Amino acid sequence: MRVLVTGAAGSLGRTVTVGLADRGHEVVGLDLLPEPEGFEGGWHAVDCADADAVAAVFTAQPLDAVVHLAGNPDESSLPEALTSHVVSTAALLDAMVDQGVRRLVYASSNHAVGGVPRVDTVDAATLPRPDTFYGVAKVAAEALLRLYADRYGFDTVACRIGSFRSQPESVRELATWLSPDDAVRMVEAALTAPAPGFAVLYGVSANARGWWDLEPGRGLGYDPLDDAEDHAAGVTPGPDDAAETAHVGGPFLAPSMRRPALD
Ligand SMILES: NC(=O)c1ccc[n+]([C@@H]2O[C@H](COP(=O)([O-])OP(=O)(O)OC[C@H]3O[C@@H](n4cnc5c(N)ncnc54)[C@H](O)[C@@H]3O)[C@@H](O)[C@H]2O)c1
């Protein structure tokens, strides 16, 4: 499968591009940043929110699917978040319509449901409850995925990623960790699942302390194999642990994250 990976120079992108190539896929990278040393495959240094530039990427080579990881993973103003996550997704989806590319795997976030109190397992039917403007933008990007699946019959998979790290770094991350190997398993499953239509899965490893329902992912072929518990001895408890585990979104619920929407 020839796959365009956006955000290919980023933290997730570097892991996913190598992992997909190892599994026999042909990877084309896209990022604002230049091609990392050693990257094998085509590369486009392009702003994903620039529809003309994105359209040109799609005419440069045939593609089978898109993995959309480009975007600012932190809180920002609402307009910045919408450009980073929603306009970029729209530019890709419109280029896919034009070029007949029918599958998009999206790096959504736990912050799309971050405002949910941490009392029950969170599953794919959990209603959107963003904790930040970042979370609002992820919800809106997921809505675009749904729209293009309904309108054009696309397969669009929103992966609500927990905490992608080489190792869990806090007590909360013992529940939310997504290991590098599981990230590759997740993306490949979402790329190859037969006819998922619009689907949501939780992008976390098989953590013993996990909060989220892994069955929607397993239904798409994502079987996580790693468990943050194997790293628990290396995690030091901190003073914010109780607050960080009170809601799905953890530290994004902190008062310090509050800001005006348009500043
Ligand atoms: N890392 C996590 O734990 C986590 C959790 C949930 C969701 N996500 C989502 O996964 C995606 C990747 O996250 P990450 O941790 O790798 O972030 P990152 O900042 O390491 O990488 C993002 C990459 O996207 C590129 N980029 C940003 N805006 C762009 C644009 N407009 N056009 C082209 N390239 C652009 C950046 O240059 C960077 O290389 C993001 O959408 C983020 O919201 C990450």
PDBQT file of the ligand as one rigid body, heavy atoms in Angstrom, charges set to zero:
ROOT
HETATM    1  N1  LIG A 301       1.777  12.367  21.133  1.00  0.00    +0.000 N 
HETATM    2  C1  LIG A 301       0.632  12.085  21.745  1.00  0.00    +0.000 C 
HETATM    3  O1  LIG A 301       0.618  11.548  22.871  1.00  0.00    +0.000 OA
HETATM    4  C2  LIG A 301      -0.679  12.381  21.076  1.00  0.00    +0.000 A 
HETATM    5  C3  LIG A 301      -1.869  12.091  21.766  1.00  0.00    +0.000 A 
HETATM    6  C4  LIG A 301      -3.072  12.342  21.142  1.00  0.00    +0.000 A 
HETATM    7  C5  LIG A 301      -3.093  12.830  19.857  1.00  0.00    +0.000 A 
HETATM    8  N2  LIG A 301      -1.933  13.126  19.214  1.00  0.00    +0.000 N 
HETATM    9  C6  LIG A 301      -1.996  13.689  17.867  1.00  0.00    +0.000 C 
HETATM   10  O2  LIG A 301      -1.096  13.001  17.030  1.00  0.00    +0.000 OA
HETATM   11  C7  LIG A 301      -0.571  13.889  16.061  1.00  0.00    +0.000 C 
HETATM   12  C8  LIG A 301       0.959  13.829  16.089  1.00  0.00    +0.000 C 
HETATM   13  O3  LIG A 301       1.400  14.176  17.375  1.00  0.00    +0.000 OA
HETATM   14  P1  LIG A 301       2.939  14.181  17.754  1.00  0.00    +0.000 P 
HETATM   15  O4  LIG A 301       3.021  13.923  19.204  1.00  0.00    +0.000 OA
HETATM   16  O5  LIG A 301       3.698  13.348  16.821  1.00  0.00    +0.000 OA
HETATM   17  O6  LIG A 301       3.281  15.729  17.522  1.00  0.00    +0.000 OA
HETATM   18  P2  LIG A 301       4.647  16.367  17.007  1.00  0.00    +0.000 P 
HETATM   19  O7  LIG A 301       4.551  17.824  17.309  1.00  0.00    +0.000 OA
HETATM   20  O8  LIG A 301       5.811  15.596  17.485  1.00  0.00    +0.000 OA
HETATM   21  O9  LIG A 301       4.563  16.151  15.430  1.00  0.00    +0.000 OA
HETATM   22  C9  LIG A 301       3.658  16.837  14.620  1.00  0.00    +0.000 C 
HETATM   23  C10 LIG A 301       4.315  17.053  13.277  1.00  0.00    +0.000 C 
HETATM   24  O10 LIG A 301       3.357  17.695  12.429  1.00  0.00    +0.000 OA
HETATM   25  C11 LIG A 301       4.018  18.718  11.724  1.00  0.00    +0.000 C 
HETATM   26  N3  LIG A 301       3.015  19.733  11.394  1.00  0.00    +0.000 N 
HETATM   27  C12 LIG A 301       2.311  20.497  12.250  1.00  0.00    +0.000 A 
HETATM   28  N4  LIG A 301       1.466  21.288  11.578  1.00  0.00    +0.000 NA
HETATM   29  C13 LIG A 301       1.632  20.999  10.270  1.00  0.00    +0.000 A 
HETATM   30  C14 LIG A 301       1.046  21.487   9.078  1.00  0.00    +0.000 A 
HETATM   31  N5  LIG A 301       0.101  22.445   9.111  1.00  0.00    +0.000 N 
HETATM   32  N6  LIG A 301       1.446  20.972   7.904  1.00  0.00    +0.000 NA
HETATM   33  C15 LIG A 301       2.407  20.007   7.870  1.00  0.00    +0.000 A 
HETATM   34  N7  LIG A 301       3.005  19.513   8.958  1.00  0.00    +0.000 NA
HETATM   35  C16 LIG A 301       2.621  20.003  10.150  1.00  0.00    +0.000 A 
HETATM   36  C17 LIG A 301       5.100  19.238  12.657  1.00  0.00    +0.000 C 
HETATM   37  O11 LIG A 301       6.132  19.887  11.923  1.00  0.00    +0.000 OA
HETATM   38  C18 LIG A 301       5.551  17.957  13.333  1.00  0.00    +0.000 C 
HETATM   39  O12 LIG A 301       6.623  17.361  12.639  1.00  0.00    +0.000 OA
HETATM   40  C19 LIG A 301      -1.128  15.273  16.371  1.00  0.00    +0.000 C 
HETATM   41  O13 LIG A 301      -2.273  15.506  15.555  1.00  0.00    +0.000 OA
HETATM   42  C20 LIG A 301      -1.557  15.150  17.816  1.00  0.00    +0.000 C 
HETATM   43  O14 LIG A 301      -2.615  16.022  18.112  1.00  0.00    +0.000 OA
HETATM   44  C21 LIG A 301      -0.712  12.913  19.792  1.00  0.00    +0.000 A 
ENDROOT
TORSDOF 0
